[in-house]
Amino acid sequence: MKLSIYDISIIILYLVTMVMLGWFLRKKARQNKESYLMGGKKLPWYLLGMSDASDMFDISGTMWMVALCFVYGLKSIWIPWLWPVFNQVFNMMYLSKWLRRSNANTGAEWLGTRFGLSGKGVKGSHSIVVAFALIGCLGFLAYGFVGLGKFIEIFVPWDIVKPYIPFEVPAHYVAHFYGIVFTLFAMFYSILGGMHSIVLGDLIKYAIMTIGCIAIAAIAMIHLNGHSLNVPAGWNNPFFGWKLNLDWTSIINDANKKIASDGYGLFGLLFMMMLFKGVFAAAAGPAPNYDMQKILSTKSPKEASKMTGFVSIILLPVRYAMVIGLTVLGLLYYNQLSLGDGSGGTDFERILPGAINNFLPVGILGLVLTGLLGAFMGTFSGTLNAAQAYIVNDIYLKYINPSATTKKVMTMNYLTGVIVVATGVVLGFFAKDVNSILQWIVSGLYGGYIAANVLKWYWWRFNANGFYIGMLTGVAGALVFSRLFAGIEFLYYFPLLFLLSVAGSLIGTFTAPPTDKGILKKFYSTVRPWGFWKPIHELVVKDDPSFESNKRFKLDMFNVALGIIAQLCMTILPMYIVLSMHLPLLITILILTLIILILKKTWWDKLED
């Protein structure tokens, strides 16, 4: 199916709306640095939550989820724990409000509230967080726009566009051309309108995406009515044993090859490793990206908790309605889809564009494409905003021009935005050459992130030198291990990397004096974390006998456990609906209802600033 005039009109209307949004909000964004980068910290929590959820609804991630759902069935709901997806639950229950209490503008600025502005390791810890954030941003910008271009190329063949372009574009750069065109739209409205236009743009995109996802689920249910899916035994069961036990032999043999190449045959071992890594990664708090920026942009700590809780509620059911809908269409009409990978195998990530292109009617196709296009633009703009925040706030204002006027700060925001996008685009043109190096660096940064960022929250003696050495050790270890254990799933050598990073953190901590007691007292009394803070608590109580320690550890962990179960229920709920599995659907609704009633008393009613 090719795009009709109606589908094209929907896409054009969306792009024009985004440009107008940035233009009309430019004056509001220019009021000051905080208004531009963080919406003045006055945006409602539900709008920020919807924006954060929209930023997580990306094209490549959704294509991956559809491929997983096709091959692994309902057991695929566990695999996003690789990220881990339940980090939002930890944020929701306690970490978001801890982070927001600092009143910082970026993750690097937050370090000053924890370790101070001077002392051994402070400059190094600040630099490594800024580097982490910027390399992550550039990594996305370099490859995201090319991925978008390849996605658009499926629906808008170059032969149709070519007569209207006054210059020659080589065939291997067509995807880059498409990517640049849509990147310019995203850059325009996000640079002009700042956080204000990003959030409102995400709201529009979310509304479009929701309509498209529900339509896809409904279309799949209509096609499935009266038919059965040709899948292996256990495909529609979310539970598992030590082994996966999904055999696609004589159905789709290439699915067995994918399971083998993924290394997920021993699913019980995979689950344990995902849980081990995931708990520590989630307890470390949000990484310095658009997710953290949205938390820091909320009005108050209480609203930060509400915002992160809202993300899962509005993201998972809608996204998985699309995932299961496209999976069902892919299974029903597998032989009609062109899923070849060019080497005789099957590329299951082509199911998403293939099903969209073949089975969506006029109008719905335009809405879904607009939603996916908006998903890219939303993630792009959020990432760009985060990069601007780190460059302007943590480099320009900290080291170059601390007394800059509002006008100069805004000029730097605009200039920084253009330079960051241009750098990402240039790197994208050399993607084949720098891909392995850049991915190596990014994976190394994330590998080294966890241990040091866990210790910073829960242990008073941990200092800036420990943070810097721990991050550096973890990064170096991840880079070396990724070479030594090439071809082995990161999860399986993560425990060794984690121990190495912990060792680096401890060595760094005890080779430098403790953080200034005044800084620790202020941090502890303001953020009010639980954990190993007894010496600092005693100092705070001497000054303020009425101060009470945070005794919510058990309650927070209880809420986290309930939240993770609720998150799984919201994930699988639309899958049961589309597959018409009525009894499991009823049980899931009952479990979810019970958890909501409990969390109303144990979390919502106890929220405080």
N, C-alpha and C positions, 0 to 999 in steps of 0.2 A: 504493500500500500504506500502510495506517495502522499505527501502533504497536500491537502486541499487549500483553497483560498481562505476557508474559514479557520483552518488550523494555523496557517501563516499569519492571519489577522490577529489571532489570540496572542501569538508570540510577539508580534510587532507592538501590539497594544501594551503588553507587559513591559517591554523594553523602554517604550516611550514614558510609561508611568514611572519607571525607576529613575530615568533621567530627570523628569519633572520633580520627583520627590527630593532628589539631591539639591536641585536648584532652589526649590521653595524653602528648604530647611537650612540653607547655607548661612543665613543671618543668625539663626538661633545657635548653630554650631560654633559660630565665630565669637561668641560672647567671651569665652575663656578656654584655657586648656582642658579643664575638667568637663566643661559642657561638650567640647568636641570629642574627647577621647572616651568619656564615660557618661554622656547624657546628663551631666550636672549632678549625677547620683540622685536623680529625681524621677526616673522612669519606674512605673509600677512593676512589681515582681512578676506578675503574670505575663506582661509583654516581654520582659527580659527572658523569662523561662521559655516562652514560645520562640523567641529569637535564638536562644541557645539550642533548643531542640531542632529548629530549622537548619542551623549550622551543622548539626550532626547528621542530617539527612542528605548525604552526599551520593553522587552517582556511582563512583567506584565501589564504595562500601555496600550499596544496595545490590549492585551486580554480583558482588561476592556472596552476599546473603542468599540471593536467589539460587546461585550455583550450589551453595551448601545445602539449602532446603531441598533442592532437586535430588541430590545424591544421598544425603543423610536423613532426609525426612524430618520428623518432629524432634529427633535427637539434635538437630542443628541449633536448637535454641540455647544449648550449652556452649557452643563454640565461641560466641562473642565474649565469653569469659576470658579469652586470650588477651583482651585489651586492658583491663577487664571492664565490661559494661556496668558491673555493679558498683563501680567507683562513685556513681551518682548517688547511690544509697548512703554510702559513708559521708559524702558531702551533705546530703539532705539531713542526716541525723545529727551531725555535730561539726564537721570540718568547715562547712561554708560559713557558719556564724563565727567560728574561731578566726577564720581568714578575714572576714569583713570587719571584725572588731579592731583590726589593726588600722583601718582607715587609710591604707596605702593605695597607690594608683597602679602599681605593677608588682609582679612577684619579686623583682630585684629590689624595689623600694621596701617591700615587706621585710627583707632580710635585715634592713637597718633597724626595724622595730624589735627584732629578735637578737641580733648580735651587736648592734651599735654601728657607728659610722667610722670608727677607728680601731686599730688593734691588729694583731697578727691574723692574717687570713681573710680579713674583711674585704679588702680590695679584690682578692682572688675569688672569693665566693660570689661577690657581686658580678664580676666579669664573666664567670662561668655560667651564671644564670642568664645573663644577657645573651651570651653566645648560644646557649641552649635554645632560647626563644627565637633568635634571629635565624639560626640555621634551620630550625624546624619550619619557620615561616617560608624561608626561601625554598626549602625542599618541596613544600606544597605548591608554591607558585610556579616553580620550574616545571613540574610534571602535571599539575592539575589542569592547566589550560590546554596542554596537548591532549590529555585524556578527554576533555570536553570536546575538543575539535574532532577527535576520532569518533566520538559518540554522535555528534551532529552530522558527520560525513555519511553515516548510515542512512539518515533520513533526508538529507539534502544533497543528492549527488552533485559532484562538481560540474558535470556536463550542463546542468540546468543553470548554474550560477555563472559559469565561465564567460558567456557572451556579454554579461553586464559588467565585467571587471576590466578596466582599461589597461591592465598590465598582466604580464605572464607570471603564473605561479606554478613552479615545478610540482609534479604529482606528489612527490614525497614531502612537500611542505603544505599541502592542502589542509591537513588537520591543524597545522600551526596557524594558517591564515584564519580558519574558522575560530580557533581558540583566541587569537588576538582580537578579533572583532568583538566577541562577547566579553572578553576581559576588559576592553576599553569601556564598555557600558558599566560594568561592575566598578571599575576604577573611578569613573566619573561621579557616580552617585555616592560612593563610600568616601571619597576624598572631600567632596564638597560638603556633604551633610553630616559627616562623622557618625558617631554612635546613634544619633537621632534617626538619620535616614536608614542606617543599617537595621535597626530594630523594626521600624515601620515597614521597610522593604521585606523583612523576614515574615512579618505578619501577613502581608499580601501573598507572599509565596506559600506560606503554610496553608492558607485558605484554599489556594488553587491545588496544592498537593493533596490536601485532604479529600477534596471532591474527586480528584483523579484516582487516588488509592481506593476509595470506596467503590468507584465505578469499575475498577479492575477486579475487585473482589466479587462484585455483583455479576460481571460478565463471566468470570470463572465458574461461579455457582450455576449460572444458566447453562454453560457448556458441559458441566459435570453432571447435571441432572439426568438421571437414567443411565449413566455410564459409570464404570469403575476404573480406577487407576491401576495400571500394570506396574506394580512395585513389589519389591521383595518383602517377605514376612518381617514384621517388626518396624517397617518404615513409618507407620503411623502411631508408634509408641514412643513417647519421649524418654522413657526410662531405659536403663542399660545395665549390663553386667561388666565383667572384667574385659570382655571382648565386645567389639561392635556388633558382630553377627548380622551384617547386612550383605547378602549375596546377590549381586546383579547378573550373575551368569545366565545366559540365554535371554536376558531382558535387554540390558544395555551393558555390554562387557566393558566399555570404556569407563563406566562408573566405578568398577572394581579397581581399575588402574589409577583412578583419581584418589580413591581411598588409600591405596598403597603408597602413592607418591606423597600424599598429605602426611602419612605416618600416623593415622588416627585409628588403626586397627585395634590396638590395645586402648580402648576408650576409657576404661577405668583408670589406667595410669595417666592418660592425658588429663582426665578430670581432676585427679589429685594434684598434678603439677599446676594446672590452671588455678586451682583453689589456693595452693601455697603461694604462688607468685601473685595472684590477684589480690589476696588479702593485704599483703605488704604494699603492693602498688596503690591500692585504694587508700590504705592508712597513711600513705605519704602525702595525700592531698592532691588537688588538681595541678597539672603541669602548667607552666607559664605560656598559655595560649589563649584563644578566644574564650574558652570556658572560664578560666580564671578571671579574665577581664569582665565578663558578665557578672560574676559573683561580686567583684570589687565595685561594680557600678550600681548595685542595689542601694536602696535608701537606708537600710538598717540590717543588723545581723539576723533579726527575725525574718525579714523579707528575703535575705540571702538563702535561708533554709527553705522557705516556701518556694523560692524560685527553682532551686535544684530538685526539689521534690516534684514540682510541676513538669519538669523536663521528661521524666519517664512516662508520666501519665499521658501526655499529649504526643509523644514520639512513638512509643513502641506499638500500641494497637494500630495506629494509622500506617506506620511503615510496614508492619508484618501483614497487614491486609493486602498491601501491594505484593509483598514477597510471596505469600502463599498463593495469591491469585495468579501471578506470573508462573509460579512453579506448576500449578495445576494445568494451565494452558500449555506449558512446555511438555508435561507428561502426556497429555491427551494428544498432542499433535507433534510429537518429537520428530517424526520422520519428515515433517513439512518444513522444519526449521533448518537453516544452513548453519551448523555448529562446528564445521571443520576448522582445525587450527592451522591448516596449511601443510601439516606433516603427516596426515593420515589419521590423526587423533581427533578428539572432541574437546572443544573449548566451551565448557559449561557456562562461562561468564557471558557468552553470547545469547543465552536464553532470554535475558531481560530485553535487549534491543530487538531480538528476533520476534518475541511474543508481542511486544508493543507494536512493531511494524506490521504484523500480520493479522492481529485480532481486535485492535481497537477501532471503533467507528469514528467517522469524521466528528470533530468537535472534542470528543474525549481524548483523541490522539493529541490534539493541540494543547489541551489542558495538561495532560501528563508530561508532554515534552517541555511545556512552559514551566511546570513544577520542577522537573529535573534540572532544567536550565537554571531556574531560580535557586535550586539547591546548591549548584556550583557557585553561583554568584554570591549567595549568602555565606557559604563557607569561605569563599575568596575574600569577601569584604570584611568578615570577622577576623580572618587571619591577618589581613592588611592592617586593620585597626590595631591589632595587638603589636605588630611590628613597628608601627608608628609610635605607639606608646613607649616601647622600650628604647627606641632611638632618640626620641625627643625628651622623654622624662629621665631616662637613665644614662644617656650619653651627652646630649646637647646641654640640658639644664644642669646636669651634675658636674660636667667637666669643662664645657666650652663657654657657655654663657649663662651662669646661674641667675643673673638679674635681668634676663630678657623680658621685654615688654610683651603684652598679649599679642600685639600685631606681629612681632618677630616670631613668637611661638607658633602662631597660625601659619605664617609663611613657611616655617620649618616643617609643619605638619603636611602642608601641600607638597613641598619639595621632596620631603622624605617619602611620601606616598608614591609619587611619580618615579623616584629612583628605585624604590623597592620593587615596584611592578616591572620596570624596565630591566632590572637585574634578573628577576625571575624569568622573564620572557627570553632574555639572552641565554640564560642557562638552559632553558627548555630547548633551544635550537641545537644545543650540544648534548642533548640528553643521552644519546647513545655513548658518548665519550665519558661523561661525568657521572652517569647513573650509578655505577658500582661504587665509585668513591663517595658520592654524596650520601647514598643510602647507607654505606658503611659508617660514615660519620654520624648520621642521624640515629641509626640503631645503637651505635656506641653511646651517644648521649643519653638515650632513653635507658639503656642498660645500666648506666652509672647513676641514674637519677634516684632510684628507689631507697637504698639504705640511708643515705644522708638525709633525705627528706622525711623519712620516718622518724629518725632520731631528733630532728629539730623541734618536733611537736611535743614529745613525751619525756624528754630527759633534760633536766636543768643544766647539767655539766657540759653538755655538747656545745661546742663553740664554733666560731667562724672558721678557724683553722681546720677543725674536724670536718666541717661541711665541705670546705675546699678540697682537702686531701681525699675525703671519702668520695666526692664526685669525680675527682681526677683519677683515683684508683679504679673506680667502677667503669669510667669511660675507657681508660686504657685497657682494662681487663676485657671489656666487651669487644673492643676492636681486635685484640689479640685472639680471643676465643672464637670470634666469628670467622677467623682464618683457620685456626687449628681444628675447629669442629664444623668446617664448611659442609653443608648438606644435612646437618643435624638440627632438628627443631630447637630453637632458642630456649624453650621451656626446660629442656632436659639438662642443659648445663647452667641454667639460671641459679640453682642453689649454690654452686661453686662460685659463681660471679658475685652473688649476694654476700657470701662469707668473706670474699676478698674485699668487697666494698665496705663491709662492716669493720674489717680489720684496719683498713685505711682510715676510716672515720675515727676509730678509737685511738690509733697512733697519732693522728692529727690533733685530736682533742687533748691528749695527755702530754703532748709536747708543746703546749701553749697554755698560758694561764686561763682561768675561767673568765667568762664574760663579766663585765662590770656588774656588780650586784644591783646598782641603781637601775640599769637597763633591764636586768632580769626581773626585778620587782615590778617595774612598770609593765613589762610584757605579761607577767603572770597575773597581775591584778586586773589588767585590761582584757586580755584574751581569755583568761580563766580556763586553761586546759586541765584535764586530768592526766595522771601519769606520775613520773618520778620527780616531783617538785617539792618534796618535804622541806629541804633547807631554805628554799626561797619562800615557801609558805610561812615558815616560822618568822622570817624577817618581816614579811608583810603584816603578819598578825601583831608584831610588836608595835608597828606604826598605826595599825587599825585593828583593834581587838574584835571589832564586829565582823571582820572579813571572814567568809566561810569558803572552804575549799570546794572544788567541783567533785561531787560524789556520784556523778551520773554514769560512771563507766559501765556498770552492769546494765543499767537501763538503756544506755546508748547501744550496747552490743546486742541486747534483746531486740531493740527496734531495728538494728541493722539486719539481723536474721529474718525478722518478719518482712522487712522491706525487700530483701532479696527474693523471698518467696513470692511476694506480691508482684515484683518486677517480672518474674518468670510467668506468673499467671496472666499478666497483661500482654506478655509476648505471645503466649500460646492461645489466648482467647480468640483472636480473629482466625487462627488456623483451624480451631475446632468448628467455628461458625461456617467457614467456607467448605470444609470437608463434611459438614453435617454430622458431626460426631456429638450427638445430643447428650448422652450421659456424662462423658468427660467434660463437656461444656457446662453442664449444670453443677458438677462437683467443683469445677474451677471458679464459677461465679460465687458459690457458697464460701469457698476458702477465701477468695478475694474480699467478699463482704465482711467476713469475720475479722480479717486482718485490718481492714479499714476502720471498723468499730474499735478495735483494740488500739490502733495507732492514734485514733482521735483522742483517746484518754492519755496514752503514754508519750505521745510526741506533740501533736498539734496544740493541745490544751496546756502544755508545759513549755511552749516556745517563749524565749525571752531574749532581750537584746544584750 
